[in-house]
Amino acid sequence: MTYAKSTAPLPPRSPLARAIDPERLGCAILLSSAARDWDNSSGSSSSGNGGGHKSPLQRGGGTAGTEQGSRHRFSQQKSFAETEASVGVESLPRGGVSANLYVHGDRYRHESQATYRQASLLGVQLMFEALNAIGVHPGRIHHWDLCDGTDADVDVAADIQDLLSHLPSNIPDALIYYCGPATAEGHWSLTWRCPEGHLRRIIVEPDDPLGLPEFNLLPPPEVSVVGSRIFVTDAPFTARNWVKPALRQRGIAGLEGAGLASTERGPALTRWVVGEFAVPPRGVVAFVDAPPDVGLQRLPAFNTLFWAGLPSNLDDVERLIWELEEFLGAATQHERRLAANLELFSHGGAALMLVYLASFGSAASDNLLLHILWLLHSFLMSTPLERWAGAMDEVLEAVLELPNSCGSRHIQPNQGQQQDQQMHAFQGLQQQQILSQQSDGGVRGESDATSRHSNCSPSVLRSCLTLATACIARCSHCQERCGGDLQPKVLSSIMRALGGDAGPKFVDAAAAAAGCRLASQLAHQVTLDFEHHSQLVASLQLVLCRDPRFDEVSGDYDDDKFKAEEDLTAAGAEALFYACIRSNAMKLKVLKLLGTSGRLQLLLNLRGEAAVAKLLALLRTIAAAEPPESVSEAFNETIAVEIVEAVNRFSEEAAVQRWGLAALGALVNQDRNFGRAVEAGISDCVLSSLESSYEGSELAAMQEALFCAYALLHSGVGNLGGRPELATLTGQALRCSLRTTMTVGSECTAWSLKVLQMLACKAGGQAMVEPFLPDIVEAMLSGSITFNACEAACATISFLVAGSVRITASLRPIKSRLVRAVQLLSWAFVEAEGSDCRKVKSLQAWVSVLADILGDPRPLVDDDDGMVPVDKELKEEDMQVSTAL
């Protein structure tokens, strides 16, 4: 029976209609199989489960040396009406779950093989009807169905390759569709039982067509017709492998996970592709529209780049790479650069660069490697993250491996460089600690890196690390792998940039800075500890021990190299900041090694605003170490003087203002002697920073200035409590924070209220705080107040009410609203942390306080009420005694 052409047209802009041009489509290949599992638990009598080498079209099962398969036209298929009704996967009983395969919505279950087979055929029928509806001639639609009983005289891969290789030049495009089981890696599973009773399987996975084309669905490049190869893969976990941009392939739809279970009407992804749904079902990853046309296909090198084999020599590679760079970077392309990047990326530009790195990386010149890395970085920064389909980690893995393959490039230190005596002694001490800690342990990958840290040129290493950092910053999957299986390679690359066992004394500053930035990303993903990351942390500290006055390698004062050293100091301080922020043990180690040496004070004096801001952020973090005595022992009081001088020197830099006052506040919290060392000018410094940050709407700087003001008020250092402008600036900061939805706004609100609380409890402070009572009430009734802010607001209101009957009367009408706001916050903490937590008890106490101080006055009670009346005679006797006296 033949399939009749559908008479009901689909919506004119269904995803399938948008993805293909019927006038250019030379063929559509629809793949299905018996949908069997290949293990013995399926009840088969197979004499073998297959094995052999891994390949894009893998042979397996049975004893024959060729794949079993049969090619069918739709005229050879029986009608779908003659098959049994389909049943949804979710309705099937559990049991007999496959360890190999997944189907729509779940793992493969052996008892449901007929259902999976039926779902696959339904998907094929839907695609056939949809292709007919948009104008594709039935003669161009080919169905390969590897059903049970398929003969062994047809090589499926060879058949498909032969068909694609002989498409006419006027209809060069092809559609390849698969619906059926897949592995957890997204590889297609074509399994059936041959007439002899043996199970046969073909595992199809996408592979670089420039590698082993004889095992791929696509034909060898040298005999191919240049056209689009469009893939629709309605199988679990196929989005990453089949939808990501690849050479000579254009995936338009796949499943990110197992997807939705198939129903009697067919698989969900296929039904959406043919236009039954307006919105993609859950789990579908799709890029239906064709990439922009900015002129890539009109380049002279287009066919050579994407439809030919690998270049025979490096000169050809350099010429081809130059053409691509000109295409992206030409002045005429400036306004269309994003579109040009997307077009090149969608045609497999990133995949091509990875092929070149893998094939020529060890022999390529630095110049060629830098051009390839530049192109990859351009793709990374100019294309939408979702278009990578989760495959950005392939770039990350490649660039982390590249420095290991560059065996002919070395970083040559200047062994004759004279060292400052104090620096040399300190670095020698650090080096001994590094070596001793390395012998105790460390993450695998650190010691490997130190033995080959000089194998890569600084420029290539810097580009690799910069690209790796960008990958981790953009992609959540890269972040997971950075903290997981790729962590040893990340550590190896960082240690290579930081000099390995030799330390960062003589390494290239720009490469070391890139390594420090990658270390910051690593510290974002995992908590670094001194026991397991000893080399890394010690090397980061040594970065701050390079002579800050001139370049260590050349010994000159060149401005460019000074800027590179400044950048390195900033990157090293930032990496240590993230390494310390979640570990008190790490804070103590860094305090011991950097605090006592005076390095931070020296760098604060000699570095520019960018580096000083990062150094102050590091100082703020380690100043919060516990116990407080450790901070007092590590720093002398002159560190506070250096901080104030830095804040005054860079008064226009919000980052310096923010972290400088944050560091000073943290030091004062630990020991008020730090504040007394700068008591004369600290008040003006805080007020000036508050004013400038308010004028520039710098909420983060305002928050830290308020934190410092609170620390000074709480410790009794300075004369801030008697400065009326402090209350004015704090009230303005409170108003500003209430008008923002950013997270920093809530913190700024909390510290504003804390400062107002400290002012309200001082003599004469009520008059300064009262003008901002409406803002305090607004903060309490906002519905988004934090616990600390609520406590401070309640305390401030209680101080104001205690000193003014007028304020009490003004607040009584809204007493219930204020009490309700505190109760709601208390109930939220009951649900989150339980009724016995400290926050709940504190808030419940404030509910009672507010109800008491804002309630109606209680009637006076006579103390003598209810007592027995005094006897009249006794009273007269007492009066006589008192008169006589």
SETI-54218 format. One record per residue (C-alpha): residue in three letters; x, y, z. Coordinates in pm, whole numbers, padded with zeros to 5 digits, always signed. Layout:
ALAXYZ;...
end
This chain:
MET+00000+00000+00000;THR+00122+00349-00079;TYR+00089+00665+00122;ALA-00148+00918-00023;LYS-00033+01276-00041;SER-00187+01480+00239;THR-00470+01712+00131;ALA-00473+01917+00453;PRO-00199+02180+00430;LEU-00002+02262+00741;PRO+00037+02618+00869;PRO+00245+02812+00617;ARG+00520+02889+00865;SER+00558+02564+01052;PRO+00912+02503+01184;LEU+00972+02255+00902;ALA+00857+02506+00641;ARG+01088+02771+00788;ALA+01386+02536+00800;ILE+01392+02402+00443;ASP+01341+02533+00094;PRO+01144+02272-00108;GLU+01291+02409-00430;ARG+01645+02323-00307;LEU+01572+01998-00122;GLY+01721+01711-00321;CYS+01627+01436-00077;ALA+01481+01362+00265;ILE+01614+01058+00450;LEU+01389+00917+00724;LEU+01553+00661+00954;SER+01383+00407+01179;SER+01457+00060+01315;ALA+01304-00222+01513;ALA+01387-00017+01826;ARG+01539-00311+02012;ASP+01791-00308+02293;TRP+02112-00496+02234;ASP+02175-00657+02573;ASN+02079-01014+02664;SER+01807-00904+02907;SER+01579-00827+02613;GLY+01523-01198+02560;SER+01717-01222+02235;SER+01904-01527+02118;SER+02191-01319+01991;SER+02523-01494+01981;GLY+02709-01173+02046;ASN+02650-00825+02169;GLY+02891-00652+01941;GLY+03197-00454+02024;GLY+03488-00339+01821;HIS+03611+00013+01763;LYS+03406+00326+01828;SER+03305+00500+01508;PRO+03030+00727+01375;LEU+02859+00422+01222;GLN+02958+00139+01446;ARG+02926-00227+01355;GLY+02811-00454+01629;GLY+02630-00778+01713;GLY+02615-01104+01524;THR+02888-01259+01318;ALA+02852-01085+00987;GLY+03108-00827+00891;THR+02865-00577+00741;GLU+02564-00386+00871;GLN+02227-00542+00821;GLY+01971-00311+00662;SER+01711-00258+00396;ARG+01616+00052+00202;HIS+01248+00118+00149;ARG+01034+00364-00036;PHE+00698+00444+00120;SER+00531+00235-00147;GLN+00697-00069+00012;GLN+00572+00004+00365;LYS+00245-00129+00501;SER-00017+00123+00601;PHE+00001+00269+00946;ALA-00368+00193+00975;GLU-00279-00178+00975;THR-00056-00142+01281;GLU-00165-00165+01641;ALA-00260+00148+01838;SER+00023+00332+02013;VAL+00037+00353+02390;GLY+00208+00632+02584;VAL+00529+00540+02763;GLU+00400+00673+03092;SER+00121+00409+03096;LEU+00354+00110+03069;PRO+00448-00109+03366;ARG+00798-00073+03504;GLY+01051-00352+03492;GLY+01325-00478+03260;VAL+01488-00135+03230;SER+01775-00111+02984;ALA+02118+00001+03098;ASN+02199+00122+02746;LEU+01913+00318+02596;TYR+01663+00595+02653;VAL+01331+00656+02481;HIS+01092+00950+02489;GLY+01031+01044+02850;ASP+01204+00753+03021;ARG+01456+00472+03008;TYR+01405+00191+02759;ARG+01191-00098+02892;HIS+01221-00428+02716;GLU+00852-00521+02738;SER+00761-00201+02550;GLN+00969-00259+02238;ALA+00662-00274+02012;THR+00544+00060+02147;TYR+00877+00226+02074;ARG+00877+00080+01726;GLN+00529+00218+01667;ALA+00625+00566+01795;SER+00917+00569+01553;LEU+00695+00482+01258;LEU+00441+00745+01360;GLY+00717+01006+01359;VAL+00823+00898+01011;GLN+00467+00921+00883;LEU+00424+01272+01030;MET+00742+01388+00860;PHE+00640+01231+00529;GLU+00303+01405+00533;ALA+00457+01737+00638;LEU+00717+01725+00361;ASN+00442+01654+00109;ALA+00238+01943+00245;ILE+00515+02198+00190;GLY+00581+02081-00165;VAL+00852+01814-00148;HIS+00796+01551-00418;PRO+00735+01201-00275;GLY+01008+01066-00502;ARG+01265+01262-00305;ILE+01160+01110+00030;HIS+01353+00795+00126;HIS+01281+00577+00425;TRP+01545+00342+00563;ASP+01365+00108+00803;LEU+01587-00147+00975;CYS+01301-00370+01083;ASP+01323-00726+01208;GLY+01407-00962+00925;THR+01607-00709+00726;ASP+01843-00873+00480;ALA+02219-00844+00509;ASP+02299-00732+00155;VAL+02269-00352+00198;ASP+02528-00120+00352;VAL+02312+00158+00500;ALA+02595+00408+00543;ALA+02720+00351+00189;ASP+02368+00386+00052;ILE+02310+00719+00227;GLN+02653+00852+00134;ASP+02599+00753-00227;LEU+02263+00928-00237;LEU+02399+01249-00086;SER+02704+01244-00311;HIS+02500+01249-00629;LEU+02248+01522-00558;PRO+02200+01754-00855;SER+02361+02094-00816;ASN+02025+02272-00848;ILE+01877+02077-00552;PRO+02179+02029-00323;ASP+02008+02030+00019;ALA+01917+01721+00220;LEU+01708+01650+00529;ILE+01800+01363+00763;TYR+01542+01263+01023;TYR+01568+01003+01298;CYS+01311+00896+01556;GLY+01384+00617+01801;PRO+01595+00512+02101;ALA+01927+00678+02181;THR+02211+00639+02429;ALA+02277+00875+02719;GLU+02533+01049+02497;GLY+02271+01120+02231;HIS+02392+00859+01980;TRP+02126+00700+01761;SER+02060+00331+01822;LEU+01951+00133+01516;THR+01900-00226+01633;TRP+01708-00511+01472;ARG+01694-00891+01451;CYS+01829-01043+01133;PRO+01665-01350+00967;GLU+01914-01581+01142;GLY+01789-01457+01481;HIS+02094-01251+01573;LEU+02063-00894+01701;ARG+02240-00633+01491;ARG+02304-00276+01595;ILE+02436+00045+01445;ILE+02532+00328+01679;VAL+02532+00656+01489;GLU+02709+00956+01641;PRO+02805+01283+01475;ASP+03170+01308+01391;ASP+03396+01544+01208;PRO+03346+01467+00839;LEU+03709+01563+00782;GLY+03815+01266+00990;LEU+03660+00929+00904;PRO+03391+00994+00643;GLU+03350+00626+00561;PHE+03180+00578+00899;ASN+02957+00886+00876;LEU+02613+00945+00735;LEU+02759+01228+00528;PRO+02956+01151+00213;PRO+03330+01213+00180;PRO+03391+01585+00128;GLU+03576+01545-00200;VAL+03268+01400-00374;SER+03001+01608-00203;VAL+02767+01864-00346;VAL+02780+02189-00152;GLY+02444+02224+00019;SER+02273+02225+00356;ARG+02257+01900+00551;ILE+01960+01951+00786;PHE+01913+01720+01086;VAL+01599+01662+01292;THR+01664+01417+01575;ASP+01360+01313+01774;ALA+01551+01105+02026;PRO+01664+01161+02387;PHE+01980+01361+02467;THR+02048+01448+02103;ALA+02048+01830+02131;ARG+02414+01865+02221;ASN+02551+01632+01954;TRP+02314+01696+01667;VAL+02191+02055+01709;LYS+02519+02227+01787;PRO+02684+02397+01487;ALA+02904+02147+01308;LEU+03088+02111+00981;ARG+02854+02042+00688;GLN+02565+01984+00930;ARG+02277+02205+01037;GLY+02079+02066+01327;ILE+01742+02233+01365;ALA+01582+02033+01649;GLY+01678+01783+01918;LEU+01598+01685+02276;GLU+01800+01817+02570;GLY+01693+01536+02801;ALA+01454+01246+02761;GLY+01176+01484+02663;LEU+00805+01409+02680;ALA+00663+01061+02642;SER+00525+00974+02301;THR+00147+00938+02264;GLU-00086+00771+02019;ARG-00059+01081+01798;GLY+00319+01061+01771;PRO+00635+01201+01932;ALA+00606+01555+02069;LEU+00912+01701+01896;THR+00804+01577+01555;ARG+00452+01704+01606;TRP+00591+02051+01685;VAL+00827+02045+01386;VAL+00541+01969+01147;GLY+00331+02248+01294;GLU+00085+02088+01536;PHE+00212+02298+01829;ALA+00282+02669+01833;VAL+00536+02645+02118;PRO+00819+02389+02140;PRO+00745+02115+02396;ARG+00950+02089+02713;GLY+01304+01970+02650;VAL+01320+02066+02281;VAL+01623+02263+02163;ALA+01562+02412+01821;PHE+01719+02662+01582;VAL+01484+02658+01289;ASP+01570+02973+01096;ALA+01862+02967+00857;PRO+02176+03157+00963;PRO+02215+03512+00832;ASP+02370+03557+00487;VAL+02648+03815+00513;GLY+02860+03672+00234;LEU+03042+03373+00379;GLN+02933+03137+00102;ARG+03060+03381-00159;LEU+03415+03370-00024;PRO+03663+03204-00265;ALA+03777+02976+00017;PHE+03431+02866+00135;ASN+03425+02531-00046;THR+03784+02459+00049;LEU+03720+02542+00413;PHE+03398+02352+00471;TRP+03366+02098+00190;ALA+03718+01969+00136;GLY+03957+01758+00339;LEU+04219+01892+00574;PRO+04475+02124+00414;SER+04797+01952+00320;ASN+05033+02204+00484;LEU+05040+02489+00733;ASP+05077+02753+00462;ASP+04733+02662+00329;VAL+04589+02674+00681;GLU+04732+03022+00738;ARG+04586+03147+00411;LEU+04241+03008+00492;ILE+04248+03150+00844;TRP+04347+03488+00704;GLU+04040+03486+00478;LEU+03811+03417+00772;GLU+03972+03692+00979;GLU+03925+03936+00695;PHE+03563+03829+00663;LEU+03496+03902+01032;GLY+03726+04195+01087;ALA+03713+04394+00766;ALA+03613+04759+00802;THR+03322+04706+00562;GLN+03184+04437+00795;HIS+03190+04653+01109;GLU+02816+04713+01128;ARG+02740+04349+01043;ARG+03007+04188+01255;LEU+02766+04011+01488;ALA+02575+03866+01193;ALA+02903+03764+01026;ASN+03014+03582+01341;LEU+02680+03403+01367;GLU+02690+03297+01001;LEU+03043+03162+01024;PHE+02971+02994+01359;SER+02649+02834+01230;HIS+02835+02680+00937;GLY+03074+02509+01179;GLY+03342+02776+01214;ALA+03419+02687+01576;ALA+03423+02315+01493;LEU+03667+02385+01208;MET+03899+02578+01439;LEU+03897+02290+01686;VAL+03986+02050+01404;TYR+04281+02272+01309;LEU+04399+02294+01672;ALA+04383+01918+01713;SER+04555+01851+01380;PHE+04820+02125+01363;GLY+04850+02263+01717;SER+05181+02097+01799;ALA+05346+02214+01476;ALA+05177+02548+01416;SER+05353+02878+01467;ASP+05256+03114+01746;ASN+05110+03350+01488;LEU+04876+03085+01346;LEU+04766+02968+01690;LEU+04690+03324+01796;HIS+04474+03377+01486;ILE+04278+03056+01556;LEU+04229+03153+01919;TRP+04118+03502+01813;LEU+03849+03352+01592;LEU+03727+03124+01871;HIS+03714+03419+02109;SER+03518+03618+01852;PHE+03261+03337+01824;LEU+03240+03312+02201;MET+03171+03681+02258;SER+02955+03752+01951;THR+02713+03459+01932;PRO+02414+03383+02158;LEU+02497+03138+02435;GLU+02199+02916+02356;ARG+02322+02867+01997;TRP+02615+02665+02131;ALA+02364+02399+02243;GLY+02574+02319+02550;ALA+02890+02245+02352;MET+03103+02541+02464;ASP+03296+02310+02696;GLU+03456+02152+02387;VAL+03636+02482+02328;LEU+03730+02499+02696;GLU+03880+02150+02691;ALA+04071+02219+02368;VAL+04233+02543+02486;LEU+04329+02389+02820;GLU+04503+02107+02632;LEU+04673+02327+02373;PRO+04963+02452+02594;ASN+05064+02090+02660;SER+05107+02030+02286;CYS+05325+02337+02227;GLY+05655+02174+02306;SER+05888+02402+02113;ARG+05820+02733+02287;HIS+05986+02838+02610;ILE+05972+03128+02849;GLN+06330+03236+02909;PRO+06387+03404+03249;ASN+06658+03664+03294;GLN+06879+03486+03539;GLY+07099+03792+03588;GLN+06825+04009+03732;GLN+06927+04162+04064;GLN+06679+04105+04344;ASP+06587+04327+04630;GLN+06728+04171+04947;GLN+06408+04185+05148;MET+06203+04056+04855;HIS+06450+03773+04798;ALA+06435+03664+05160;PHE+06056+03672+05167;GLN+06026+03485+04839;GLY+06274+03224+04958;LEU+06061+03166+05265;GLN+05753+03135+05047;GLN+05930+02893+04814;GLN+06022+02666+05103;GLN+05661+02666+05215;ILE+05544+02579+04866;LEU+05779+02283+04844;SER+05693+02156+05190;GLN+05321+02184+05125;GLN+05353+02011+04791;SER+05506+01710+04963;ASP+05205+01693+05194;GLY+04951+01675+04917;GLY+04757+01881+04666;VAL+04513+01843+04384;ARG+04635+01616+04106;GLY+04744+01824+03815;GLU+04944+02086+04008;SER+05269+01889+04023;ASP+05236+01782+03661;ALA+05206+02144+03558;THR+05518+02254+03741;SER+05742+02019+03548;ARG+05646+02161+03211;HIS+05552+02518+03288;SER+05786+02658+03022;ASN+05656+02463+02723;CYS+05435+02735+02577;SER+05505+03086+02458;PRO+05362+03364+02677;SER+05136+03505+02405;VAL+04976+03170+02320;LEU+04942+03078+02687;ARG+04780+03413+02763;SER+04531+03371+02479;CYS+04445+03016+02587;LEU+04383+03119+02947;THR+04183+03425+02846;LEU+03961+03214+02623;ALA+03918+02951+02895;THR+03820+03221+03144;ALA+03561+03359+02902;CYS+03413+03010+02849;ILE+03374+02954+03223;ALA+03230+03301+03278;ARG+02959+03253+03011;CYS+02858+02888+03026;SER+02712+02703+03326;HIS+02819+02367+03180;CYS+03177+02494+03156;GLN+03152+02605+03518;GLU+03044+02257+03626;ARG+03330+02094+03438;CYS+03578+02351+03569;GLY+03498+02239+03922;GLY+03471+01873+03816;ASP+03658+01661+03564;LEU+03850+01953+03406;GLN+03979+02088+03737;PRO+04323+01919+03704;LYS+04368+02071+03358;VAL+04258+02412+03485;LEU+04508+02391+03770;SER+04778+02275+03532;SER+04721+02574+03302;ILE+04717+02821+03591;MET+05037+02683+03740;ARG+05203+02694+03400;ALA+05126+03066+03379;LEU+05245+03126+03736;GLY+05578+02955+03683;GLY+05520+02621+03853;ASP+05791+02526+04102;ALA+06001+02825+04000;GLY+05727+03064+04115;PRO+05603+03376+03936;LYS+05922+03577+03990;PHE+06030+03576+03624;VAL+05719+03476+03432;ASP+05552+03693+03173;ALA+05325+03940+03354;ALA+05043+03929+03099;ALA+05031+03547+03093;ALA+05045+03532+03473;ALA+04757+03783+03494;ALA+04550+03561+03264;GLY+04630+03266+03491;CYS+04516+03463+03795;ARG+04186+03546+03627;LEU+04132+03179+03550;ALA+04210+03106+03917;SER+03936+03352+04014;GLN+03688+03157+03802;LEU+03804+02831+03961;ALA+03756+02980+04309;HIS+03400+03070+04207;GLN+03322+02703+04142;VAL+03508+02526+04423;THR+03617+02628+04770;LEU+03995+02643+04763;ASP+04172+02521+05073;PHE+04535+02546+05166;GLU+04572+02174+05214;HIS+04460+02065+04867;HIS+04548+02377+04664;SER+04870+02469+04842;GLN+05080+02542+04534;LEU+04815+02754+04371;VAL+04748+02969+04677;ALA+05117+03015+04755;SER+05191+03111+04394;LEU+04910+03366+04399;GLN+05069+03521+04705;LEU+05407+03526+04532;VAL+05245+03727+04253;LEU+05211+04011+04502;CYS+05577+03975+04593;ARG+05715+04075+04254;ASP+05895+04407+04272;PRO+05617+04661+04212;ARG+05853+04931+04085;PHE+05968+04774+03757;ASP+05949+04470+03533;GLU+06119+04169+03691;VAL+06245+04022+03363;SER+06384+04324+03183;GLY+06459+04541+03485;ASP+06345+04860+03310;TYR+06072+05111+03379;ASP+05886+05083+03051;ASP+05532+05221+03082;ASP+05372+04929+02902;LYS+05544+04676+03124;PHE+05457+04876+03430;LYS+05092+04857+03323;ALA+05130+04481+03277;GLU+05270+04452+03629;GLU+04982+04661+03758;ASP+04735+04433+03582;LEU+04906+04130+03732;THR+04884+04275+04083;ALA+04512+04342+04034;ALA+04445+03993+03896;GLY+04647+03823+04172;ALA+04471+04019+04446;GLU+04132+03935+04296;ALA+04215+03564+04280;LEU+04321+03565+04646;PHE+04003+03756+04732;TYR+03785+03477+04590;ALA+04008+03211+04742;CYS+03968+03360+05091;ILE+03608+03475+05089;ARG+03459+03136+05183;SER+03735+02996+05405;ASN+03851+03131+05740;ALA+04149+02893+05733;MET+04257+03048+05404;LYS+04220+03398+05549;LEU+04451+03305+05835;LYS+04714+03160+05601;VAL+04715+03466+05376;LEU+04723+03695+05682;LYS+05026+03514+05812;LEU+05219+03530+05486;LEU+05115+03866+05342;GLY+05004+04067+05644;THR+05325+04045+05844;SER+05550+04116+05544;GLY+05420+04468+05478;ARG+05363+04387+05112;LEU+05009+04520+05105;GLN+05112+04857+05247;LEU+05388+04889+04987;LEU+05156+04802+04700;LEU+04889+05044+04818;ASN+05146+05320+04787;LEU+05283+05229+04445;ARG+04997+05090+04238;GLY+04723+05266+04040;GLU+04352+05281+04111;ALA+04256+04948+03951;ALA+04514+04746+04145;VAL+04454+04942+04466;ALA+04082+04864+04451;LYS+04153+04489+04421;LEU+04413+04503+04700;LEU+04165+04679+04929;ALA+03902+04416+04848;LEU+04151+04145+04947;LEU+04234+04338+05263;ARG+03864+04367+05347;THR+03827+03989+05320;ILE+04126+03884+05529;ALA+04052+04154+05789;ALA+03735+03960+05878;ALA+03935+03654+05988;GLU+03859+03491+06319;PRO+03979+03523+06590;PRO+04022+03904+06589;GLU+04360+03873+06754;SER+04500+03721+06436;VAL+04431+04046+06250;SER+04590+04260+06520;GLU+04900+04038+06515;ALA+04932+04042+06134;PHE+04890+04418+06078;ASN+05024+04715+06261;GLU+04824+05034+06289;THR+04994+05195+05989;ILE+04778+04986+05756;ALA+04483+05209+05847;VAL+04687+05516+05756;GLU+04771+05367+05416;ILE+04403+05291+05353;VAL+04292+05645+05431;GLU+04566+05787+05211;ALA+04461+05561+04924;VAL+04095+05660+04962;ASN+04189+06029+04962;ARG+04427+05985+04669;PHE+04161+05820+04451;SER+03862+06019+04573;GLU+03692+05999+04233;GLU+03718+05621+04202;ALA+03406+05450+04336;ALA+03574+05108+04363;VAL+03858+05246+04576;GLN+03610+05434+04795;ARG+03399+05124+04837;TRP+03668+04874+04927;GLY+03885+05120+05120;LEU+03610+05209+05366;ALA+03498+04844+05379;ALA+03851+04738+05475;LEU+03878+05016+05734;GLY+03543+04923+05886;ALA+03645+04558+05909;LEU+03972+04648+06080;VAL+03796+04875+06331;ASN+03546+04599+06406;GLN+03835+04370+06494;ASP+04040+04624+06693;ARG+03945+04986+06761;ASN+04313+05079+06774;PHE+04314+05075+06393;GLY+04054+05353+06401;ARG+04240+05554+06662;ALA+04544+05562+06436;VAL+04349+05770+06185;GLU+04102+05935+06421;ALA+04188+06285+06305;GLY+04077+06244+05943;ILE+03854+05942+05935;SER+03526+06129+05987;ASP+03588+06365+05694;CYS+03692+06069+05479;VAL+03368+05880+05548;LEU+03146+06184+05496;SER+03322+06280+05174;SER+03283+05928+05037;LEU+02915+05920+05133;GLU+02852+06247+04957;SER+03036+06156+04638;SER+02877+05809+04615;TYR+02530+05958+04667;GLU+02586+06210+04390;GLY+02703+05931+04158;SER+02428+05688+04272;GLU+02697+05433+04363;LEU+02498+05211+04597;ALA+02782+04968+04660;ALA+03014+05252+04768;MET+02737+05402+04985;GLN+02683+05065+05152;GLU+03047+05025+05250;ALA+03074+05389+05366;LEU+02773+05331+05592;PHE+02927+05007+05717;CYS+03245+05196+05808;ALA+03042+05474+05976;TYR+02856+05214+06182;ALA+03183+05049+06287;LEU+03324+05385+06396;LEU+03008+05479+06587;HIS+02991+05140+06753;SER+03356+05152+06863;GLY+03341+05517+06972;VAL+03622+05623+06738;GLY+03608+05968+06579;ASN+03345+06237+06611;LEU+03092+06111+06357;GLY+02815+06097+06619;GLY+02820+06473+06654;ARG+02818+06554+06283;PRO+02464+06648+06166;GLU+02563+06590+05803;LEU+02603+06220+05878;ALA+02230+06189+05952;THR+02146+06387+05638;LEU+02366+06177+05412;THR+02245+05854+05574;GLY+01882+05953+05522;GLN+01953+06034+05158;ALA+02121+05696+05116;LEU+01816+05528+05271;ARG+01584+05701+05024;CYS+01810+05610+04733;SER+01826+05241+04837;LEU+01447+05219+04867;ARG+01413+05327+04503;THR+01620+05040+04360;THR+01544+04673+04304;MET+01907+04561+04305;THR+02032+04329+04578;VAL+02286+04586+04692;GLY+01994+04819+04763;SER+01866+04596+05046;GLU+02211+04590+05204;CYS+02239+04966+05174;THR+01898+04997+05343;ALA+02013+04778+05632;TRP+02331+04976+05698;SER+02146+05308+05666;LEU+01902+05199+05934;LYS+02184+05073+06156;VAL+02359+05409+06138;LEU+02033+05592+06214;GLN+01982+05359+06509;MET+02325+05448+06648;LEU+02252+05819+06606;ALA+01905+05798+06760;CYS+02035+05646+07082;LYS+02285+05928+07140;ALA+02209+06252+07320;GLY+02066+06501+07073;GLY+02050+06239+06802;GLN+01670+06217+06793;ALA+01639+06562+06637;MET+01881+06458+06360;VAL+01699+06131+06284;GLU+01335+06247+06313;PRO+01319+06405+05962;PHE+01377+06059+05814;LEU+01106+05880+06014;PRO+00878+05851+05704;ASP+01161+05673+05518;ILE+01213+05435+05810;VAL+00842+05352+05811;GLU+00848+05305+05432;ALA+01135+05060+05467;MET+00943+04858+05727;LEU+00628+04845+05516;SER+00807+04771+05187;GLY+00756+04395+05217;SER+01117+04321+05120;ILE+01299+04431+05435;THR+01574+04202+05564;PHE+01612+04078+05920;ASN+01899+04313+06008;ALA+01720+04611+05857;CYS+01399+04526+06043;GLU+01578+04502+06377;ALA+01751+04836+06320;ALA+01426+05003+06213;CYS+01237+04876+06520;ALA+01516+04992+06750;THR+01527+05337+06585;ILE+01149+05379+06617;SER+01161+05277+06984;PHE+01429+05539+07054;LEU+01230+05811+06877;VAL+00903+05718+07049;ALA+01066+05715+07391;GLY+01176+06078+07351;SER+00872+06235+07189;VAL+00499+06214+07261;ARG+00435+06382+06926;ILE+00614+06104+06736;THR+00420+05845+06935;ALA+00091+06005+06840;SER+00187+06019+06472;LEU+00274+05649+06462;ARG-00027+05514+06652;PRO-00259+05512+06345;ILE-00023+05275+06163;LYS+00068+05061+06463;SER-00114+04758+06329;ARG+00062+04784+05991;LEU+00404+04806+06155;VAL+00332+04513+06385;ARG+00194+04313+06094;ALA+00509+04374+05887;VAL+00730+04237+06165;GLN+00496+03941+06218;LEU+00505+03849+05848;LEU+00884+03850+05849;SER+00882+03638+06165;TRP+00648+03383+06007;ALA+00872+03365+05701;PHE+01166+03266+05920;VAL+00949+03014+06106;GLU+00883+02837+05775;ALA+01247+02858+05665;GLU+01437+02789+05988;GLY+01186+02678+06250;SER+01027+02850+06546;ASP+01330+02811+06775;CYS+01577+03011+06568;ARG+01724+03333+06708;LYS+01573+03552+06436;VAL+01219+03439+06512;LYS+01257+03502+06884;SER+01408+03846+06823;LEU+01130+03948+06584;GLN+00859+03823+06821;ALA+01013+04032+07096;TRP+01002+04340+06871;VAL+00635+04269+06797;SER+00565+04295+07169;VAL+00774+04612+07203;LEU+00599+04790+06915;ALA+00255+04687+07042;ASP+00344+04817+07384;ILE+00501+05154+07298;LEU+00250+05243+07025;GLY-00062+05114+07206;ASP-00313+05320+07400;PRO-00194+05452+07739;ARG-00270+05213+08021;PRO-00494+05341+08305;LEU-00317+05441+08627;VAL-00345+05180+08900;ASP-00370+05293+09268;ASP-00105+05112+09464;ASP-00327+05116+09775;ASP-00621+04961+09596;GLY-00738+04647+09772;MET-00539+04703+10094;VAL-00699+04686+10443;PRO-00785+05041+10575;VAL-00559+05170+10847;ASP-00717+05173+11192;LYS-00816+05533+11288;GLU-00673+05513+11640;LEU-00339+05383+11519;LYS-00328+05661+11259;GLU-00392+05932+11522;GLU-00124+05778+11747;ASP+00127+05790+11466;MET+00046+06158+11402;GLN+00108+06240+11767;VAL+00444+06064+11761;SER+00549+06247+11446;THR+00442+06585+11600;ALA+00646+06522+11912;LEU+00951+06441+11706;
end
